[in-house]
C-alpha cells in the first residue's frame, strides 16, 4: 500500500509486483486514504528528494557554523 501512496506508482503495477489482485490493493489504498484523509498529504517524489537535499544542506551548514564558532573563539582568546 505504501508503494502506491508514497511513490505515486500505479496500483496495477504494484499489485503485479506483489502478486496480489489489483482490486484488493485498490480497496486497501482507498480504505487507508479514507482513514487518513485529515492527515497531511503525502510528499510527492520530487518533494521527498528536495527534503533530503535540504536536510543534507542543513547538516553541512551546521558543521560549518560549528567550525567557525571554534575559529572565532580561538582568535578571540589570542592575546596578541
C-alpha positions in Angstrom: 0.0 0.0 0.0 2.8 2.4 0.8 4.3 1.7 -2.6 1.2 3.2 -4.1 0.7 6.1 -1.7 4.3 7.3 -1.1 5.7 6.8 -4.6 2.5 7.6 -6.6 3.0 4.4 -8.6 0.1 2.8 -10.4 -2.0 0.4 -8.4 -2.0 -2.2 -11.2 1.8 -2.2 -11.4 2.4 -2.5 -7.7 -0.3 -5.3 -7.5 1.5 -7.2 -10.2 4.9 -6.8 -8.5 3.4 -8.0 -5.2 1.4 -10.8 -6.8 -1.9 -9.7 -5.5 -5.2 -8.7 -7.1 -5.3 -5.1 -8.2 -8.9 -4.8 -6.9 -7.8 -5.9 -3.5 -5.0 -3.3 -3.4 -7.4 -0.6 -4.7 -9.7 -1.4 -1.7 -6.8 -1.3 0.8 -5.5 2.0 -0.6 -8.9 3.5 -0.6 -9.5 2.5 3.0 -6.1 3.9 4.0 -6.8 7.2 2.3 -10.3 7.5 3.9 -8.8 6.8 7.4 -6.0 9.3 6.9 -8.0 12.0 5.0 -7.3 14.6 7.7 -3.6 13.9 7.8 -1.1 16.0 5.9 -0.9 14.9 2.3 2.0 12.5 1.5 5.0 14.1 -0.1 5.5 13.6 -3.8 8.7 12.0 -5.1 10.2 15.4 -6.1 9.2 16.9 -2.7 10.9 13.9 -0.9 14.1 14.4 -3.0 14.1 18.2 -2.2 13.6 17.4 1.5 16.6 15.1 1.6 18.7 17.7 -0.2 17.6 20.4 2.2 18.3 18.2 5.2 21.8 17.4 3.8 22.5 21.1 3.2 21.3 21.9 6.8 23.7 19.3 8.2 26.6 20.8 6.2 25.8 24.3 7.3 25.6 23.3 10.9 29.1 21.8 10.6 30.4 25.0 9.1 28.9 27.1 11.8 30.4 24.9 14.5 33.8 25.2 12.9 33.5 29.0 12.5 32.5 29.3 16.2 35.6 27.4 17.2 37.8 29.6 14.9 36.2 32.7 16.3 36.8 31.5 19.9 40.4 30.7 19.1 41.1 34.2 17.7 39.2 35.9 20.4 41.4 34.1 23.0 44.7 35.0 21.2 46.4 37.6 23.4 48.4 39.3 20.5 
